[in-house]
Amino acid sequence: MEGDRIPVPKDCSEAELRAYAERVGYPFEKLWEDVHADAGADVLSVVAAFGLNELWASLGMRENVHEVVVGGRFRLIRRVGAGSYGTVYEAEDVELGRKVAVKVMPIEDPDIADREGKALAAVNHPSIVKIFDHGRADDYRWLVLEFLDGPTLDRWCEGKGTREILSRYREAGEGLAAAHRQGLIHRDFKPGNVMITAEGHAVVTDFGLARNLESLNDRAPEESTLMGSGTLGFLSRERLQGAPGDERSDQFAFCVSLWWTLTGSHPFDVGGELRDYFDAMGGPPRGGRTLPRRLRRVLERGLAPLPGDRWPSMARLLEELGDATSRRRAWWLGAVLFLLGSGTLISWNARVLFESAPFEIQMSLVDEMSLEALEAIEDDDHAAIVQALSMGYPAAMREGRADDFIRVSWLAATTLQDAGNDFDAEFAWAMTGRLARQAQLSELEDYAWRQVRKLSPHL
């Protein structure tokens, strides 16, 4: 929506005007034309006023700088961020004397703006940025938020381990779930819209695009566009087709974010045109071979092309994510390994045992990969068996637990050989032989190497 016209002094240099245009988020070429045509530029009045203050200050003409106050009490101090959907300022609440963040956006529909401001203010959760106030002026609406000065989630995750990353993402997901319970959809979830507090807690921010389900359901089809609104790499297939989206669209964006963070690869980015990207979203996600199999399955469902094929809610997704990454399963894993060591075959469902675990316990990588291998054996997933062995073997040697992991590698080798997968069976038997040597189990070592020679007579 058009706003006030910016009063720009005629004697500004091109460099000064270019800096000014950048500050107010307006194309320099258009601003240059407007200035020399004795016209102004159409931007939000508050953005224009603060941008002009910045210009005067940069020119050393502070006598021309005037306070910019939003809502009669929030004095803008500095601009901390700007994008296509609003500008964020550090501000002071002059009544309470506290630092806040003020986000200003185009007003769009006044009734919707008021209704959604109230919905945002009603959400109270530690993983959602606190909203203190909201309102609108003639040409813009504004939100007053708690001021967060920590790193964004994507920056914070650099160099962190998988468990730390999952913990922060689950906190962010709990914030989304809380918003959904209030009927509020974020519509632009991404790691850059999650801040990490000084205490290390994830907080979902940037609700400028948020809508409640009522307003989304009331939207006429012609109001939607192909791109909708949001960030391209995180939009679901239905959003790209112009649908407003719902909780499952937020779920999709969450799963894209977590997949990308853990693997370093976007699940659907094929490096082509938008049509190629859209088509890729109709198939399975890419680059997930490094993910633990149970975790990968949870995210794959959240990335399903059709909303109805995703998890029924964000809360359910988080529950499954917790189950897939929980450390509470060693209580029965030791019994399984004991049975393997005694030569007893197992045929029960490992997941049933896992879900009945009565307490949590810290698990090492050896234990986690043992579980991955056992479940892959249950599912007859040969690739997952080999992946679990490849990750568990060096950990077992490093932790001095060859005598534990050898029981899993023996079962894996037997399973692969019985299935006729000689190539992977040879790999698993060779691993078993090396583990047996480390554990000083000479008879098992000899047996394992006999199997290797049987599968590869040329050795």
C-alpha positions as CSV (number, residue, x, y, z in Angstrom):
1,M,0.0,0.0,0.0
2,E,1.2,3.5,-0.8
3,G,2.5,5.6,2.1
4,D,3.9,9.1,2.6
5,R,6.1,10.8,0.1
6,I,9.7,11.0,1.2
7,P,11.1,14.6,1.4
8,V,14.6,14.3,0.0
9,P,16.8,17.5,-0.1
10,K,17.8,18.5,-3.6
11,D,21.5,19.0,-2.8
12,C,22.2,15.4,-1.8
13,S,24.9,13.7,-3.8
14,E,24.4,10.5,-5.7
15,A,26.2,8.4,-3.1
16,E,24.1,10.0,-0.3
17,L,20.9,9.2,-2.1
18,R,22.1,5.7,-2.8
19,A,22.7,5.1,0.9
20,Y,19.4,6.7,1.7
21,A,17.6,4.4,-0.8
22,E,19.2,1.4,0.8
23,R,18.1,2.4,4.3
24,V,14.5,2.8,3.3
25,G,14.4,-0.2,1.1
26,Y,13.6,1.7,-2.1
27,P,15.1,1.2,-5.6
28,F,17.8,3.8,-6.1
29,E,17.0,4.4,-9.8
30,K,13.4,5.2,-9.0
31,L,14.4,7.5,-6.1
32,W,16.9,9.3,-8.4
33,E,14.1,9.8,-11.0
34,D,11.6,11.0,-8.3
35,V,14.1,13.5,-6.8
36,H,14.9,15.0,-10.1
37,A,11.2,15.1,-11.1
38,D,10.4,17.0,-7.9
39,A,8.6,13.9,-6.5
40,G,8.9,11.7,-3.5
41,A,9.0,7.9,-3.1
42,D,6.2,5.7,-2.0
43,V,7.3,3.9,1.2
44,L,5.9,3.6,4.7
45,S,5.9,6.9,6.5
46,V,7.7,5.7,9.6
47,V,10.4,4.0,7.5
48,A,10.8,7.2,5.5
49,A,11.0,9.4,8.6
50,F,13.6,7.1,10.3
51,G,15.6,6.8,7.1
52,L,15.7,10.5,6.7
53,N,17.0,10.8,10.2
54,E,19.8,8.3,9.3
55,L,20.6,10.5,6.3
56,W,20.8,13.7,8.3
57,A,23.0,12.0,10.9
58,S,25.4,10.6,8.3
59,L,25.7,14.2,6.9
60,G,26.5,15.5,10.3
61,M,23.3,17.6,10.4
62,R,21.9,16.3,13.7
63,E,19.9,19.5,14.2
64,N,17.5,18.1,11.5
65,V,17.1,14.7,13.4
66,H,13.8,14.3,15.1
67,E,12.5,11.4,17.3
68,V,10.4,8.8,15.5
69,V,7.9,7.3,17.9
70,V,5.5,4.5,17.1
71,G,2.2,4.1,18.9
72,G,2.9,7.1,21.0
73,R,5.4,5.4,23.3
74,F,8.0,3.3,21.3
75,R,11.0,5.5,20.3
76,L,12.9,4.0,17.4
77,I,16.7,3.8,18.1
78,R,18.2,1.9,15.2
79,R,17.2,-0.3,12.3
80,V,18.3,-3.9,12.9
81,G,16.7,-5.7,9.9
82,A,14.6,-5.2,6.8
83,G,13.1,-7.5,4.2
84,S,10.3,-7.8,1.8
85,Y,7.7,-8.0,4.6
86,G,8.7,-5.4,7.1
87,T,11.4,-3.5,8.9
88,V,12.5,-4.2,12.4
89,Y,13.9,-1.5,14.8
90,E,15.5,-1.6,18.2
91,A,13.3,0.8,20.2
92,E,12.7,2.0,23.7
93,D,9.4,1.8,25.5
94,V,9.4,5.3,27.0
95,E,6.7,4.4,29.5
96,L,8.3,1.3,31.0
97,G,11.9,2.2,30.2
98,R,12.7,-1.1,28.5
99,K,14.3,-2.1,25.3
100,V,11.9,-3.7,22.7
101,A,11.8,-4.5,19.0
102,V,9.3,-2.8,16.8
103,K,8.3,-4.3,13.4
104,V,6.5,-2.2,10.9
105,M,4.6,-3.6,7.9
106,P,2.1,-2.6,5.2
107,I,-1.3,-2.4,6.8
108,E,-3.2,-4.5,4.2
109,D,-6.7,-5.3,5.6
110,P,-7.2,-3.3,8.8
111,D,-9.7,-5.8,10.4
112,I,-7.4,-8.8,9.7
113,A,-4.4,-6.8,11.0
114,D,-6.2,-6.2,14.3
115,R,-7.5,-9.7,14.7
116,E,-4.2,-11.3,14.0
117,G,-2.4,-8.9,16.3
118,K,-4.6,-10.1,19.1
119,A,-4.0,-13.7,18.2
120,L,-0.3,-13.2,18.3
121,A,-0.4,-11.5,21.6
122,A,-2.5,-14.4,23.0
123,V,0.3,-17.0,22.3
124,N,2.4,-17.4,25.5
125,H,5.2,-19.9,25.1
126,P,9.0,-19.7,25.9
127,S,9.8,-20.7,22.3
128,I,7.8,-17.9,20.7
129,V,8.9,-14.3,20.8
130,K,6.9,-12.3,23.3
131,I,4.5,-9.8,21.8
132,F,3.8,-6.8,24.0
133,D,1.6,-4.6,21.8
134,H,0.3,-4.1,18.3
135,G,-1.5,-1.4,16.4
136,R,-1.8,0.5,13.1
137,A,-1.4,4.0,11.8
138,D,-2.6,5.5,8.5
139,D,-0.3,3.5,6.2
140,Y,1.4,0.8,8.4
141,R,0.8,-1.7,11.1
142,W,3.2,-2.5,13.9
143,L,4.1,-5.2,16.4
144,V,6.1,-4.6,19.6
145,L,8.2,-7.6,20.5
146,E,10.8,-8.6,23.1
147,F,14.2,-7.6,21.9
148,L,16.4,-10.7,21.1
149,D,20.0,-10.0,20.2
150,G,21.4,-13.5,19.9
151,P,22.5,-15.4,16.8
152,T,20.0,-16.9,14.4
153,L,19.5,-20.7,14.5
154,D,21.4,-21.3,11.2
155,R,24.4,-19.3,12.5
156,W,24.3,-21.0,15.9
157,C,24.2,-24.5,14.4
158,E,27.6,-24.0,12.6
159,G,30.0,-26.5,14.1
160,K,27.5,-28.0,16.5
161,G,26.8,-31.7,16.9
162,T,23.6,-33.5,15.8
163,R,22.2,-33.8,19.3
164,E,22.6,-30.1,20.1
165,I,21.0,-29.2,16.7
166,L,18.1,-31.5,17.3
167,S,17.5,-30.0,20.8
168,R,17.3,-26.5,19.5
169,Y,15.0,-27.5,16.6
170,R,12.7,-29.3,18.9
171,E,12.4,-26.1,21.0
172,A,11.5,-24.2,17.9
173,G,9.0,-26.8,16.9
174,E,7.3,-26.6,20.2
175,G,6.9,-22.9,19.6
176,L,5.2,-23.6,16.2
177,A,3.0,-26.2,17.9
178,A,1.9,-23.7,20.5
179,A,1.1,-21.2,17.8
180,H,-0.9,-23.8,15.9
181,R,-2.9,-24.6,19.0
182,Q,-4.0,-20.9,19.0
183,G,-5.0,-21.2,15.3
184,L,-2.0,-19.2,14.1
185,I,0.1,-20.2,11.1
186,H,3.7,-18.8,10.8
187,R,4.0,-19.1,7.0
188,D,7.7,-18.2,6.9
189,F,9.5,-20.6,9.2
190,K,13.2,-21.0,8.5
191,P,16.4,-21.1,10.6
192,G,16.9,-17.4,10.0
193,N,13.6,-16.7,11.7
194,V,14.7,-18.5,14.9
195,M,16.9,-16.7,17.5
196,I,19.0,-18.3,20.2
197,T,18.9,-16.5,23.5
198,A,21.8,-15.9,25.8
199,E,20.6,-18.9,27.8
200,G,20.8,-21.1,24.7
201,H,17.1,-21.4,24.1
202,A,15.5,-21.3,20.6
203,V,12.8,-18.7,20.1
204,V,10.7,-18.4,16.9
205,T,10.5,-14.9,15.6
206,D,9.3,-12.9,12.6
207,F,5.5,-13.5,12.7
208,G,5.0,-10.6,10.2
209,L,3.5,-13.1,7.7
210,A,1.6,-15.0,10.3
211,R,-2.1,-15.5,9.7
212,N,-4.8,-17.2,11.7
213,L,-6.8,-20.0,10.0
214,E,-10.0,-18.0,9.9
215,S,-8.4,-15.3,7.7
216,L,-6.7,-17.9,5.5
217,N,-9.9,-19.8,5.0
218,D,-11.7,-16.5,4.1
219,R,-9.2,-15.6,1.4
220,A,-10.5,-15.6,-2.1
221,P,-8.6,-17.7,-4.6
222,E,-7.7,-14.6,-6.7
223,E,-5.9,-13.1,-3.7
224,S,-3.3,-15.9,-3.9
225,T,-0.3,-15.8,-6.2
226,L,1.9,-18.6,-7.4
227,M,4.6,-17.7,-4.9
228,G,2.3,-16.6,-2.2
229,S,4.5,-15.0,0.5
230,G,7.4,-16.5,2.3
231,T,10.9,-17.7,1.4
232,L,11.2,-19.8,-1.7
233,G,13.4,-22.6,-0.4
234,F,11.0,-23.3,2.4
235,L,7.6,-23.1,0.7
236,S,5.7,-26.3,0.3
237,R,4.3,-27.5,-3.0
238,E,0.8,-26.2,-2.2
239,R,2.1,-22.8,-1.3
240,L,4.0,-22.6,-4.6
241,Q,0.7,-23.4,-6.3
242,G,-0.9,-20.4,-4.6
243,A,-2.6,-22.0,-1.7
244,P,-2.4,-20.0,1.6
245,G,-1.2,-23.0,3.5
246,D,-2.0,-24.3,7.0
247,E,-0.2,-26.1,9.9
248,R,1.2,-28.7,7.5
249,S,2.9,-26.0,5.4
250,D,4.7,-24.9,8.6
251,Q,5.6,-28.5,9.2
252,F,7.1,-28.8,5.7
253,A,9.2,-25.7,6.2
254,F,10.4,-27.1,9.6
255,C,11.5,-30.4,8.0
256,V,13.2,-28.6,5.1
257,S,15.2,-26.5,7.7
258,L,16.2,-29.5,9.8
259,W,17.1,-31.7,6.9
260,W,19.2,-28.9,5.3
261,T,21.0,-28.2,8.6
262,L,21.8,-31.8,9.4
263,T,22.8,-32.9,5.8
264,G,24.2,-29.7,4.3
265,S,21.9,-30.3,1.3
266,H,18.5,-28.9,0.5
267,P,16.1,-31.9,0.1
268,F,14.7,-30.7,-3.3
269,D,17.2,-28.2,-4.8
270,V,18.3,-29.7,-8.1
271,G,20.0,-26.5,-9.2
272,G,17.6,-25.8,-12.1
273,E,14.7,-23.6,-12.9
274,L,11.7,-23.1,-10.6
275,R,9.8,-25.8,-12.6
276,D,12.6,-28.3,-11.9
277,Y,12.5,-27.5,-8.2
278,F,8.7,-27.9,-8.2
279,D,8.9,-31.2,-9.9
280,A,11.6,-32.5,-7.5
281,M,9.3,-31.8,-4.6
282,G,7.0,-34.5,-6.0
283,G,9.6,-37.1,-5.4
284,P,11.7,-38.3,-2.4
285,P,14.0,-35.8,-0.7
286,R,17.7,-35.9,-1.6
287,G,20.9,-36.2,0.3
288,G,19.6,-38.0,3.4
289,R,21.9,-41.0,3.4
290,T,24.0,-39.6,6.3
291,L,20.9,-39.3,8.5
292,P,20.0,-42.0,11.0
293,R,17.4,-44.1,9.4
294,R,14.6,-43.5,11.9
295,L,15.2,-39.8,11.9
296,R,15.2,-39.8,8.1
297,R,11.8,-41.5,8.0
298,V,10.3,-39.0,10.3
299,L,11.5,-36.1,8.2
300,E,10.6,-37.7,4.9
301,R,6.9,-37.9,6.0
302,G,7.0,-34.2,7.0
303,L,8.3,-33.5,3.5
304,A,5.6,-35.4,1.6
305,P,4.3,-33.6,-1.5
306,L,0.6,-33.8,-0.4
307,P,-0.3,-32.1,2.9
308,G,-2.6,-35.0,3.9
309,D,0.4,-37.4,3.8
310,R,2.4,-35.4,6.3
311,W,2.2,-35.8,10.1
312,P,-1.3,-34.8,11.4
313,S,0.1,-32.1,13.6
314,M,3.3,-30.4,14.6
315,A,3.0,-32.0,18.0
316,R,2.9,-35.5,16.5
317,L,5.9,-34.7,14.4
318,L,7.8,-33.6,17.5
319,E,6.7,-36.8,19.3
320,E,8.0,-38.9,16.5
321,L,11.2,-36.9,16.3
322,G,11.8,-37.5,20.0
323,D,11.2,-41.2,19.6
324,A,13.6,-41.4,16.7
325,T,16.4,-39.7,18.5
326,S,15.8,-40.7,22.2
327,R,18.5,-42.2,24.3
328,R,16.2,-44.3,26.4
329,R,16.6,-47.7,24.9
330,A,19.8,-49.2,26.4
331,W,17.8,-51.0,29.1
332,W,16.6,-53.6,26.6
333,L,19.6,-53.3,24.2
334,G,21.8,-55.1,26.6
335,A,19.4,-58.0,26.8
336,V,19.3,-58.2,23.0
337,L,23.0,-58.3,22.8
338,F,23.1,-61.0,25.5
339,L,20.7,-63.1,23.5
340,L,22.8,-62.6,20.4
341,G,25.9,-63.6,22.3
342,S,24.2,-66.8,23.4
343,G,23.2,-67.7,19.9
344,T,19.5,-67.1,20.4
345,L,17.7,-65.6,17.5
346,I,15.4,-62.6,18.0
347,S,12.1,-62.0,16.2
348,W,10.3,-59.4,18.2
349,N,9.7,-55.9,17.1
350,A,12.4,-53.6,18.5
351,R,10.1,-50.5,18.3
352,V,7.6,-52.1,20.7
353,L,10.3,-52.6,23.2
354,F,11.7,-49.1,22.7
355,E,8.3,-47.4,23.2
356,S,7.8,-49.3,26.5
357,A,11.1,-48.1,27.9
358,P,10.4,-46.9,31.5
359,F,13.3,-44.5,31.8
360,E,15.9,-42.5,29.9
361,I,19.6,-43.4,29.8
362,Q,22.6,-41.9,28.1
363,M,23.5,-43.9,25.0
364,S,26.9,-44.0,23.3
365,L,27.3,-44.0,19.5
366,V,28.0,-47.8,19.7
367,D,24.6,-48.4,21.3
368,E,22.8,-46.1,18.9
369,M,24.3,-47.8,15.9
370,S,23.6,-51.2,17.4
371,L,20.0,-50.2,17.5
372,E,20.1,-48.8,14.0
373,A,21.6,-52.1,12.7
374,L,19.0,-54.3,14.6
375,E,16.1,-52.3,13.2
376,A,17.6,-52.4,9.7
377,I,17.9,-56.1,10.0
378,E,14.2,-56.3,11.0
379,D,13.3,-54.3,7.9
380,D,15.7,-56.2,5.7
381,D,17.2,-52.8,4.7
382,H,20.7,-53.8,3.6
383,A,21.9,-50.3,2.9
384,A,20.9,-49.2,6.4
385,I,22.6,-52.2,7.9
386,V,25.9,-51.3,6.1
387,Q,25.6,-47.7,7.2
388,A,25.0,-48.6,10.8
389,L,28.0,-50.9,10.8
390,S,30.2,-48.3,9.1
391,M,29.4,-45.8,11.8
392,G,29.4,-48.2,14.8
393,Y,32.6,-50.1,14.0
394,P,35.1,-47.2,14.5
395,A,33.2,-46.0,17.6
396,A,33.4,-49.6,19.1
397,M,37.2,-49.8,18.4
398,R,37.7,-46.3,19.8
399,E,35.6,-46.9,22.9
400,G,37.1,-50.4,23.6
401,R,33.7,-52.0,23.0
402,A,34.5,-54.5,20.3
403,D,33.1,-57.4,22.3
404,D,29.7,-55.5,22.4
405,F,29.5,-54.5,18.8
406,I,30.7,-57.8,17.4
407,R,27.4,-59.4,18.3
408,V,25.6,-57.0,16.1
409,S,28.1,-57.3,13.2
410,W,27.9,-61.1,13.4
411,L,24.1,-61.0,13.1
412,A,24.3,-58.5,10.3
413,A,26.8,-60.6,8.4
414,T,24.7,-63.7,8.8
415,T,21.6,-61.8,7.6
416,L,23.3,-60.4,4.5
417,Q,24.8,-63.7,3.6
418,D,21.6,-65.6,4.0
419,A,19.9,-63.0,1.7
420,G,22.5,-63.7,-1.0
421,N,24.1,-60.2,-0.7
422,D,27.6,-61.5,-0.9
423,F,29.3,-58.2,-1.4
424,D,27.9,-56.6,1.8
425,A,28.2,-59.9,3.7
426,E,31.9,-60.0,2.9
427,F,32.2,-56.5,4.3
428,A,30.3,-57.4,7.5
429,W,32.3,-60.6,8.1
430,A,35.6,-58.8,7.6
431,M,34.5,-56.2,10.2
432,T,33.5,-59.1,12.5
433,G,36.9,-60.6,12.1
434,R,38.7,-57.4,13.1
435,L,36.4,-56.9,16.0
436,A,37.0,-60.5,17.2
437,R,40.7,-59.9,17.0
438,Q,40.3,-56.8,19.1
439,A,38.2,-58.6,21.6
440,Q,40.6,-61.6,21.6
441,L,37.9,-64.0,20.5
442,S,40.1,-66.3,18.4
443,E,37.5,-68.9,17.4
444,L,35.1,-66.3,16.2
445,E,37.9,-64.5,14.4
446,D,38.8,-67.6,12.5
447,Y,35.2,-68.3,11.7
448,A,34.7,-64.8,10.3
449,W,37.7,-64.9,8.0
450,R,36.7,-68.4,6.7
451,Q,33.4,-66.8,5.7
452,V,35.3,-63.9,4.0
453,R,37.4,-66.5,2.0
454,K,34.2,-68.4,1.1
455,L,32.6,-65.3,-0.3
456,S,35.8,-64.2,-2.1
457,P,37.8,-67.2,-3.1
458,H,40.4,-65.0,-4.8
459,L,41.6,-63.8,-1.3
